[in-house]
Amino acid sequence: MTGGHPADGDLGSRIRAVRQARGMSLRGLAGTLHVSPATLSQIENGNTGLSVRRLRQIGDALDLTVPQILAFAAEPEPPVPSRETSEGSCPASLPAPAAPVPSTAAPATRWREYGPLDFDPVLHAALEEFLAIGYHGATVRGIASRCGMSVSGIYHYYPSKQQMLVRILDLTMTDLLARSVAAVAEGRDPVRRFSLLIENLVLFHTHRKELGSVGASEMRSFELKNRKQIAEMRTVQQRMVDREVAEAVRQGRFRSDHPHEAARAVVTMCTALPTWWQHGGPLTPEQVAEQYVGFALELMGRS
């Protein structure tokens, strides 16, 4: 996944906000990244594509993880009048985590669009091997055979099978979170933002069914520190949903007796799609998304 994020403008504003919060100048960060100040300015203004690799480099330079950048609440310009949420307004049963604030200056996004999976040949082969026989059954030799490389050639790019799995899930979650940020930016009230987040989860877990399958089945295969890294990114995603549910409850728009549990049930319903949905089946990703948004709203007791 080396193409631009679907929310480059919104991500750019977050990068600028984080940089300023860190007290780092545009020129200083550009120097650390070995790019010109003009290039970094283009990134922060959303005028140029932002790759996953570049986002990770920026995170390293700012001493933040990718999910921390994605969850950083950049101030919208100007403020969105309908956004009434405050950190103290959520019910005790639904924590109010840091969540993206839509930017009114964000350009049109493409979070509903999916092209071919842009993995390098080794990751493509590793993904195929993990899907075919599972992580524990997969071997570096088998992965090398799938991509037409030698075992020593594989190790030149990835030092272990574990690193391949980490890279696949890190890219997966980074893309999902970036799309979620873009989806939220389109909503002007919590019910709409909730619906957009569910639509995004469904589209991702159908269009990217293979990645969702590996993510669901191989969490147990991670070493502890790597499991914690991926789990943190999943928590960011869940809390984006939690926040909108909490605000909808506060406004009296959702009337579920157990909104906290319902929010998790809805997300789990979406992430389970790879277990049954099939490419070329009777329902398209878009049709499933429409159905699931309806299911989710019913579960929340929308008034």
C-alpha positions as CSV (number, residue, x, y, z in Angstrom):
1,M,0.0,0.0,0.0
2,T,2.2,2.7,-1.2
3,G,-0.3,5.1,-2.7
4,G,-1.7,8.2,-1.1
5,H,-4.0,7.8,1.9
6,P,-7.7,8.4,1.3
7,A,-7.7,11.2,3.8
8,D,-4.5,13.1,2.8
9,G,-5.9,16.5,3.6
10,D,-7.2,15.5,7.1
11,L,-4.0,13.6,7.8
12,G,-1.9,16.6,6.8
13,S,-3.7,18.8,9.2
14,R,-3.1,16.3,12.0
15,I,0.6,16.1,11.1
16,R,0.8,19.9,11.3
17,A,-1.0,20.0,14.6
18,V,1.3,17.3,16.1
19,R,4.4,19.0,14.8
20,Q,3.3,22.3,16.3
21,A,2.4,20.6,19.6
22,R,5.9,19.1,19.7
23,G,7.3,22.6,19.1
24,M,9.0,21.6,15.9
25,S,9.3,23.9,13.0
26,L,8.3,23.0,9.5
27,R,12.0,23.3,8.4
28,G,13.1,21.2,11.3
29,L,10.8,18.3,10.6
30,A,11.5,18.6,6.8
31,G,15.2,18.3,7.6
32,T,14.7,15.2,9.7
33,L,12.7,13.6,6.9
34,H,15.3,14.7,4.3
35,V,12.6,16.5,2.2
36,S,12.3,20.2,1.4
37,P,10.1,22.5,3.5
38,A,8.0,23.0,0.4
39,T,7.3,19.2,0.1
40,L,6.4,19.0,3.8
41,S,4.1,22.0,3.4
42,Q,2.3,20.3,0.5
43,I,1.8,17.2,2.7
44,E,0.4,19.2,5.6
45,N,-1.9,21.1,3.3
46,G,-3.2,17.8,1.7
47,N,-1.9,18.8,-1.7
48,T,0.3,15.7,-2.2
49,G,-0.1,12.0,-1.6
50,L,0.9,10.6,1.7
51,S,2.2,7.0,1.6
52,V,2.2,4.6,4.5
53,R,6.0,4.6,4.6
54,R,6.1,8.3,4.7
55,L,3.5,8.4,7.5
56,R,5.6,6.0,9.5
57,Q,8.7,8.1,9.0
58,I,6.9,11.2,10.2
59,G,5.7,9.3,13.2
60,D,9.2,8.2,14.0
61,A,10.4,11.8,13.7
62,L,7.7,13.0,16.0
63,D,8.1,10.1,18.4
64,L,4.6,8.9,17.8
65,T,3.0,5.8,16.5
66,V,0.8,5.9,13.4
67,P,-2.4,5.3,15.4
68,Q,-1.5,8.2,17.7
69,I,-1.1,10.5,14.7
70,L,-4.5,9.3,13.3
71,A,-6.2,9.9,16.7
72,F,-4.7,13.3,17.3
73,A,-7.5,15.8,17.4
74,A,-6.5,18.6,15.1
75,E,-8.6,21.8,15.5
76,P,-11.0,22.3,12.5
77,E,-10.8,25.6,10.6
78,P,-13.3,27.1,11.2
79,P,-15.0,25.3,14.1
80,V,-17.9,23.1,13.1
81,P,-20.9,24.5,14.9
82,S,-22.8,21.2,15.1
83,R,-20.0,19.5,17.0
84,E,-21.1,19.8,20.6
85,T,-19.1,16.9,22.0
86,S,-17.0,17.5,25.1
87,E,-14.8,15.0,26.9
88,G,-17.0,15.2,30.0
89,S,-20.3,14.7,28.2
90,C,-20.1,10.9,27.7
91,P,-21.9,8.5,30.0
92,A,-19.7,6.6,32.4
93,S,-20.4,3.3,30.5
94,L,-18.9,4.8,27.3
95,P,-15.4,6.4,27.7
96,A,-14.6,9.5,25.7
97,P,-11.3,8.7,23.9
98,A,-9.4,11.0,21.7
99,A,-11.0,10.9,18.3
100,P,-10.6,12.7,15.0
101,V,-12.3,16.0,14.6
102,P,-13.5,16.6,11.1
103,S,-11.7,19.3,9.2
104,T,-14.0,21.5,7.1
105,A,-11.0,22.2,4.8
106,A,-10.5,18.6,3.9
107,P,-10.8,17.8,0.2
108,A,-13.0,15.2,-1.3
109,T,-11.9,11.8,-0.1
110,R,-11.8,8.3,-1.7
111,W,-12.3,6.1,1.3
112,R,-15.0,4.0,-0.5
113,E,-12.6,3.2,-3.4
114,Y,-10.5,0.1,-3.5
115,G,-7.9,-0.8,-6.0
116,P,-5.6,-3.8,-6.2
117,L,-3.7,-4.6,-3.0
118,D,-0.4,-2.7,-3.3
119,F,1.9,-5.1,-1.3
120,D,5.4,-5.9,-2.3
121,P,5.9,-9.4,-3.8
122,V,7.2,-10.9,-0.5
123,L,4.1,-9.7,1.4
124,H,1.8,-10.9,-1.3
125,A,3.4,-14.3,-1.1
126,A,3.3,-14.3,2.7
127,L,-0.4,-13.4,2.7
128,E,-1.2,-16.2,0.3
129,E,0.8,-18.7,2.4
130,F,-0.9,-17.6,5.7
131,L,-4.3,-17.8,4.1
132,A,-3.6,-21.3,2.6
133,I,-2.0,-23.0,5.6
134,G,-2.0,-20.6,8.5
135,Y,0.9,-18.7,10.1
136,H,2.3,-21.7,12.1
137,G,2.2,-24.0,9.1
138,A,3.8,-21.4,6.8
139,T,7.5,-21.5,6.1
140,V,9.9,-18.9,4.7
141,R,10.9,-21.5,2.1
142,G,7.2,-21.8,1.0
143,I,6.8,-18.0,0.9
144,A,10.0,-17.7,-1.1
145,S,8.7,-20.3,-3.6
146,R,5.5,-18.4,-4.1
147,C,7.2,-15.2,-5.0
148,G,10.1,-16.8,-7.0
149,M,12.9,-15.7,-4.6
150,S,15.5,-17.6,-2.7
151,V,15.2,-17.9,1.1
152,S,18.3,-15.7,1.5
153,G,16.7,-13.1,-0.7
154,I,13.6,-13.1,1.5
155,Y,15.7,-12.5,4.6
156,H,17.2,-9.5,2.9
157,Y,13.8,-7.8,3.1
158,Y,12.2,-9.4,6.2
159,P,14.3,-10.9,8.9
160,S,11.6,-13.3,10.0
161,K,8.2,-14.7,9.3
162,Q,6.9,-12.8,12.3
163,Q,8.0,-9.5,10.7
164,M,6.0,-10.3,7.6
165,L,2.9,-10.9,9.7
166,V,3.5,-7.7,11.6
167,R,4.0,-5.7,8.4
168,I,0.8,-7.1,6.9
169,L,-1.3,-6.3,9.9
170,D,0.3,-2.9,10.4
171,L,-0.4,-1.9,6.8
172,T,-3.9,-3.3,7.2
173,M,-4.8,-1.3,10.3
174,T,-3.1,1.9,9.0
175,D,-5.2,1.8,5.9
176,L,-8.4,1.0,7.8
177,L,-7.8,3.9,10.3
178,A,-7.0,6.4,7.5
179,R,-10.2,5.5,5.8
180,S,-12.1,5.8,9.1
181,V,-10.7,9.3,9.6
182,A,-11.9,10.2,6.1
183,A,-15.4,8.7,6.7
184,V,-15.9,10.5,10.0
185,A,-14.9,13.8,8.3
186,E,-18.0,13.5,6.1
187,G,-20.5,13.4,9.1
188,R,-22.1,16.4,10.7
189,D,-23.8,14.6,13.6
190,P,-23.0,11.5,15.7
191,V,-25.6,9.3,14.1
192,R,-24.3,10.1,10.6
193,R,-20.7,9.6,11.7
194,F,-21.5,6.3,13.3
195,S,-23.2,5.2,10.1
196,L,-20.2,6.2,8.0
197,L,-17.8,4.3,10.3
198,I,-19.9,1.1,10.1
199,E,-20.1,1.5,6.3
200,N,-16.4,1.9,6.2
201,L,-15.8,-1.2,8.4
202,V,-18.1,-3.3,6.1
203,L,-16.5,-2.1,2.9
204,F,-13.0,-2.8,4.2
205,H,-13.8,-6.3,5.5
206,T,-15.3,-7.3,2.2
207,H,-13.1,-5.5,-0.3
208,R,-10.1,-6.5,1.9
209,K,-11.5,-9.9,3.0
210,E,-8.2,-11.6,2.8
211,L,-6.5,-9.1,5.2
212,G,-9.5,-9.3,7.5
213,S,-9.2,-13.1,7.6
214,V,-5.6,-13.0,8.6
215,G,-6.2,-10.3,11.1
216,A,-9.0,-12.3,12.8
217,S,-7.2,-15.7,12.8
218,E,-3.6,-14.8,13.5
219,M,-3.6,-12.4,16.5
220,R,-2.7,-15.4,18.6
221,S,0.5,-15.8,16.4
222,F,2.0,-12.5,17.4
223,E,4.8,-12.2,19.9
224,L,3.7,-10.2,22.9
225,K,5.1,-6.8,21.9
226,N,3.8,-7.1,18.4
227,R,0.3,-8.2,19.6
228,K,0.2,-5.1,21.8
229,Q,1.1,-2.8,18.8
230,I,-1.7,-4.2,16.6
231,A,-4.2,-4.3,19.5
232,E,-3.5,-0.6,20.1
233,M,-4.5,0.2,16.6
234,R,-7.7,-1.9,16.9
235,T,-8.5,0.0,20.1
236,V,-8.2,3.3,18.2
237,Q,-10.8,2.0,15.7
238,Q,-13.2,0.8,18.4
239,R,-13.0,4.1,20.3
240,M,-13.9,6.1,17.2
241,V,-17.1,4.1,17.1
242,D,-17.5,4.4,20.9
243,R,-17.2,8.2,20.8
244,E,-20.0,8.6,18.3
245,V,-22.3,6.2,20.1
246,A,-21.6,8.1,23.4
247,E,-22.5,11.4,21.8
248,A,-25.6,10.0,20.1
249,V,-26.7,8.7,23.5
250,R,-26.1,12.0,25.2
251,Q,-28.2,13.7,22.5
252,G,-31.0,11.2,23.0
253,R,-30.6,9.9,19.4
254,F,-29.6,6.3,20.5
255,R,-31.7,4.6,23.2
256,S,-29.9,1.3,23.7
257,D,-30.0,0.0,27.3
258,H,-26.4,-1.2,26.8
259,P,-24.7,1.2,24.3
260,H,-21.1,0.3,25.3
261,E,-21.7,-3.4,24.7
262,A,-23.8,-2.7,21.6
263,A,-21.0,-0.6,20.1
264,R,-18.6,-3.6,20.4
265,A,-21.2,-6.0,19.1
266,V,-21.6,-3.9,16.0
267,V,-17.8,-3.7,15.3
268,T,-17.5,-7.4,15.9
269,M,-20.4,-8.0,13.5
270,C,-18.4,-6.1,10.8
271,T,-15.0,-7.7,11.4
272,A,-16.6,-11.2,11.2
273,L,-17.6,-10.6,7.6
274,P,-14.6,-12.3,6.1
275,T,-15.8,-15.6,7.6
276,W,-18.8,-15.8,5.3
277,W,-18.8,-13.1,2.6
278,Q,-17.5,-14.2,-0.8
279,H,-16.2,-12.2,-3.8
280,G,-18.7,-12.7,-6.6
281,G,-21.5,-13.8,-4.2
282,P,-25.1,-12.6,-4.2
283,L,-24.3,-9.4,-2.3
284,T,-21.9,-6.7,-3.2
285,P,-19.8,-4.9,-0.5
286,E,-22.0,-1.9,-1.0
287,Q,-25.2,-3.9,-0.5
288,V,-23.8,-5.5,2.6
289,A,-22.8,-2.1,3.9
290,E,-26.3,-0.8,3.5
291,Q,-27.8,-3.7,5.3
292,Y,-25.3,-3.6,8.2
293,V,-25.7,0.1,8.8
294,G,-29.4,-0.6,9.1
295,F,-28.7,-3.5,11.5
296,A,-26.4,-1.3,13.6
297,L,-28.9,1.5,13.9
298,E,-31.6,-0.9,15.0
299,L,-29.3,-2.4,17.6
300,M,-28.6,1.1,18.9
301,G,-32.3,1.9,19.2
302,R,-32.1,5.0,17.0
303,S,-34.9,7.3,17.9
